[in-house]
């Protein structure tokens, strides 16, 4: 198991380095000059040149890339062009919103999808199964921002029991912060739960037709025990794959949801950084999201090996 984890960790670091290079190159070729954005179109050439030198924009591309990478390893993400504060401070403030939002959505989608998928598979071919899969198909087809607008209309405008946007801050009110995140979490979780429920149902139906399931039943194991002890466990492998992919979608979805609900999260910071040409903020924020995604993929691989020992032997 340790050797398997070591090999996956090496692959994780290689992927992270390649991702950093892609992020840096893509942002470098984007049009626009951060100095012009900060000083305006009417700024004098000598003033622009002085600001570029101060920001290090005149240094060679390779030098800036190496400096950025080495700085991140030391916890130094640079100084924001727009806010004139360390990027690490901006990220630490915003991640307190984005991480609970993404984690809460992932947990809620899992808690909904797995029981629903198992229940649907147990009643395969019946009316309830058809109804659940029809609702799941609608959940997949409807975008999360439309669900968010509907939730705001119902719970914030009509019922007036939840806020329509904003975030008071964890230090101001924990309960108020949780209430502010509730609708965004549900809006992000429902489409992902629909996907996961269909995957869980399909995987479990395939597993229930395997020979070892019939053998377990022939030995006198009850249907319920067979389902949960042998069926659900082996059906979780494709579900874990989708969970790992869903984390990436949830992180990307926070950009839209955070702007819709006026949440001061990492997604909104990236959006503002792009519009303001604050490249150092965008680079570091996107890199952090990539690192989180790769780390979750690593955890999924470890979970694979824990569920299916054959993967450890192949490594």
C-alpha positions in Angstrom: 0.0 0.0 0.0 2.9 2.4 0.8 4.6 1.7 -2.5 1.3 2.3 -4.3 0.8 5.6 -2.5 4.4 6.6 -3.3 4.0 6.0 -7.0 0.7 8.0 -7.1 2.4 10.8 -5.2 5.2 11.0 -7.8 2.6 11.2 -10.5 0.7 13.9 -8.5 3.8 16.1 -8.3 4.6 15.6 -12.0 1.1 16.6 -12.9 1.2 19.6 -10.6 4.4 20.9 -12.2 3.0 20.4 -15.7 -0.2 22.3 -14.7 1.8 25.2 -13.3 3.6 25.6 -16.6 0.4 25.5 -18.6 -1.2 28.1 -16.3 1.7 30.4 -16.5 2.0 30.2 -20.3 -1.7 30.7 -20.9 -1.9 33.7 -18.7 1.2 35.2 -20.3 -0.2 35.1 -23.8 -3.5 36.8 -22.8 -3.8 40.4 -24.1 -3.5 43.4 -21.8 -0.9 45.0 -19.6 -1.4 45.0 -15.8 0.4 48.3 -15.5 -2.0 49.9 -18.0 -5.0 48.5 -16.1 -3.7 49.9 -12.8 -2.7 53.3 -14.1 -5.3 53.8 -16.9 -5.0 54.4 -20.6 -3.8 58.0 -20.2 -0.7 57.1 -18.1 2.7 58.4 -19.2 5.2 56.0 -20.7 7.8 56.6 -18.1 5.3 56.0 -15.3 4.2 52.7 -17.0 7.9 51.7 -17.4 8.6 52.4 -13.7 5.5 50.4 -12.6 6.5 47.4 -14.9 9.9 47.4 -13.3 8.5 47.6 -9.8 6.1 44.6 -10.6 8.9 42.6 -12.2 7.1 42.5 -15.5 10.3 43.4 -17.4 12.1 40.3 -16.3 12.5 37.3 -18.7 9.6 34.9 -18.8 11.7 32.0 -17.5 12.9 34.1 -14.6 9.4 35.1 -13.6 8.2 31.5 -13.8 11.0 30.1 -11.7 10.6 32.9 -9.2 6.8 32.2 -9.0 7.4 28.5 -8.4 10.1 28.9 -5.8 8.0 31.6 -4.0 5.0 29.2 -3.8 7.2 26.5 -2.3 8.1 29.1 0.4 4.5 30.2 0.9 5.1 33.5 -0.9 2.5 33.9 -3.7 3.6 37.5 -4.5 1.8 40.9 -4.1 -1.5 41.6 -5.8 -1.3 44.2 -8.5 -4.7 45.5 -7.7 -5.0 45.2 -3.9 -1.3 45.8 -3.0 -1.5 43.1 -0.4 0.1 39.6 -0.3 -1.8 37.1 -2.5 -1.6 34.6 0.3 -3.7 36.8 2.5 -6.4 37.2 -0.2 -6.4 33.4 -0.8 -6.6 32.6 2.9 -9.6 34.9 3.3 -11.4 33.6 0.2 -10.7 29.9 0.7 -12.7 30.1 4.0 -15.8 30.5 1.8 -15.0 28.4 -1.3 -13.7 25.3 0.5 -16.8 24.9 2.8 -19.0 25.6 -0.2 -17.3 22.9 -2.4 -17.0 20.4 0.5 -20.5 20.9 1.6 -21.8 20.4 -1.9 -19.8 17.2 -2.4 -21.0 15.8 1.0 -24.6 16.7 0.3 -24.6 15.2 -3.2 -23.1 12.0 -1.9 -25.6 11.7 1.0 -28.4 12.1 -1.5 -27.1 10.1 -4.4 -25.9 6.9 -2.8 -29.1 6.0 -0.9 -31.2 7.0 -3.9 -29.1 5.0 -6.3 -29.2 1.9 -4.1 -32.9 2.2 -3.6 -33.5 2.7 -7.3 -31.4 -0.4 -8.1 -33.3 -2.5 -5.6 -36.5 -1.6 -7.3 -35.2 -1.9 -10.8 -37.9 -1.9 -13.5 -40.6 -0.6 -11.2 -42.5 2.7 -11.3 -40.5 4.2 -8.5 -37.2 3.4 -10.3 -38.5 5.1 -13.5 -39.6 8.1 -11.5 -36.3 8.5 -9.7 -34.3 8.2 -12.9 -36.6 10.7 -14.6 -36.1 13.2 -11.8 -32.3 12.5 -12.0 -32.3 13.2 -15.7 -34.0 16.6 -15.2 -31.4 17.4 -12.5 -28.6 16.6 -14.9 -30.2 18.8 -17.7 -30.8 21.9 -15.5 -27.8 24.1 -15.0 -26.8 24.9 -11.4 -27.2 28.7 -11.8 -30.9 28.2 -12.9 -31.4 26.1 -9.8 -29.8 28.8 -7.7 -32.2 31.4 -9.1 -35.1 29.2 -8.4 -34.0 28.6 -4.8 -33.5 32.3 -4.3 -37.0 33.0 -5.6 -38.6 30.4 -3.4 -36.6 30.6 -0.1 -35.4 34.2 -0.1 -38.2 36.1 -1.9 -41.4 34.1 -1.4 -40.7 32.4 2.0 -38.1 34.8 3.3 -36.4 32.2 5.5 -32.9 32.4 3.9 -30.7 35.2 2.6 -30.5 35.8 -1.1 -26.8 36.6 -1.1 -23.9 38.0 0.8 -21.6 36.5 3.5 -21.3 37.9 7.0 -18.1 36.1 7.8 -17.3 33.2 10.2 -15.9 35.6 12.8 -19.1 37.7 12.8 -21.8 35.0 12.8 -21.2 31.3 12.3 -25.0 30.6 12.0 -25.4 33.5 9.6 -22.5 32.2 7.5 -24.0 28.7 7.4 -27.3 30.2 6.3 -25.6 32.2 3.6 -23.9 29.0 2.2 -27.0 26.8 2.4 -28.7 27.8 -0.9 -25.4 27.9 -2.9 -24.5 24.4 -1.5 -27.9 23.0 -2.6 -27.6 24.6 -6.0 -24.2 23.0 -6.6 -25.1 19.7 -5.1 -28.4 18.8 -6.8 -27.0 18.4 -10.4 -24.0 16.4 -9.1 -26.3 14.2 -7.0 -28.4 13.4 -10.1 -25.3 12.3 -12.0 -24.0 10.3 -9.0 -27.3 8.6 -8.4 -27.5 7.3 -12.0 -23.9 6.0 -11.8 -24.6 4.3 -8.4 -27.7 2.6 -9.8 -26.0 1.4 -13.0 -22.9 0.1 -11.1 -24.9 -1.7 -8.5 -27.1 -3.4 -11.2 -24.0 -4.7 -12.9 -22.6 -6.0 -9.6 -25.8 -7.7 -8.6 -25.5 -10.0 -11.6 -22.0 -11.2 -10.8 -21.4 -14.8 -9.8 -20.1 -14.0 -6.3 -23.5 -12.3 -5.5 -25.3 -15.5 -6.4 -22.8 -17.5 -4.4 -23.4 -15.3 -1.3 -27.1 -15.8 -1.6 -26.8 -19.5 -2.1 -24.8 -19.7 1.2 -27.8 -18.3 3.0 -26.8 -14.6 3.2 -29.9 -12.4 3.3 -30.6 -10.1 0.4 -30.0 -7.0 2.5 -26.6 -8.3 3.8 -25.6 -9.3 0.3 -26.5 -6.0 -1.1 -24.6 -3.9 1.4 -21.7 -6.2 2.1 -20.8 -7.4 -1.4 -22.9 -5.3 -3.8 -22.5 -1.7 -2.7 -18.9 -2.0 -1.8 -17.9 -3.3 -5.2 -20.2 -0.7 -6.9 -18.3 2.1 -5.2 -15.3 2.0 -7.5 -17.0 3.8 -10.5 -18.7 6.1 -8.0 -15.4 7.2 -6.5 -14.2 8.0 -10.0 -17.2 10.3 -10.5 -16.7 11.8 -7.0 -13.1 12.8 -7.9 -14.3 14.4 -11.2 -17.2 16.1 -9.4 -14.8 18.0 -7.1 -13.3 19.6 -10.2 -16.8 20.6 -11.5 -17.8 21.9 -8.1 -14.6 24.1 -7.9 -15.3 25.4 -11.4 -19.0 25.9 -10.5 -18.2 28.1 -7.6 -17.1 30.9 -10.0 -20.7 31.3 -11.2 -22.4 30.5 -8.0 -20.2 32.9 -5.9 -20.9 35.7 -8.3 -24.6 35.0 -8.3 -24.8 34.9 -4.5 -22.2 37.7 -3.9 -20.0 35.3 -2.0 -16.4 36.6 -1.3 -14.9 33.3 -2.4 -11.9 32.1 -4.5 -14.0 31.8 -7.6 -15.1 35.4 -7.4 -11.5 36.5 -6.7 -10.4 34.8 -9.9 -13.1 36.4 -11.9 -12.2 39.9 -10.5 -8.5 39.1 -11.1 -9.2 38.3 -14.8 -11.2 41.5 -15.3 -8.6 43.6 -13.6 -5.7 41.8 -15.2 -4.2 40.9 -11.8 -2.2 38.0 -13.2 -0.4 37.1 -10.0 -3.7 36.6 -8.2 -5.2 34.6 -11.0 -2.1 32.4 -11.4 -1.8 31.6 -7.7 -5.6 31.1 -7.2 -5.9 28.7 -10.2 -2.8 26.9 -9.1 -4.3 26.3 -5.7 -7.5 25.0 -7.2 -5.5 22.6 -9.4 -3.5 21.4 -6.4 -6.7 20.7 -4.5 -8.2 18.8 -7.4 -5.0 16.7 -7.9 -4.9 16.0 -4.1 -8.5 14.8 -4.2 -7.6 12.6 -7.2 -4.8 11.2 -5.1 -7.2 10.4 -2.2 -9.6 8.7 -4.7 -6.7 6.5 -5.9 -5.9 5.5 -2.4 -9.6 4.7 -1.8 -9.5 2.6 -4.9 -6.6 0.5 -3.5 -8.4 0.2 -0.1 -11.5 -1.1 -1.8 -9.9 -3.3 -4.4 -6.6 -4.9 -3.3 -5.8 -6.0 -6.9 -4.8 -2.4 -7.7 -2.1 -2.5 -5.1 -0.7 -5.7 -6.5 -0.6 -4.2 -10.1 1.4 -1.3 -8.8 
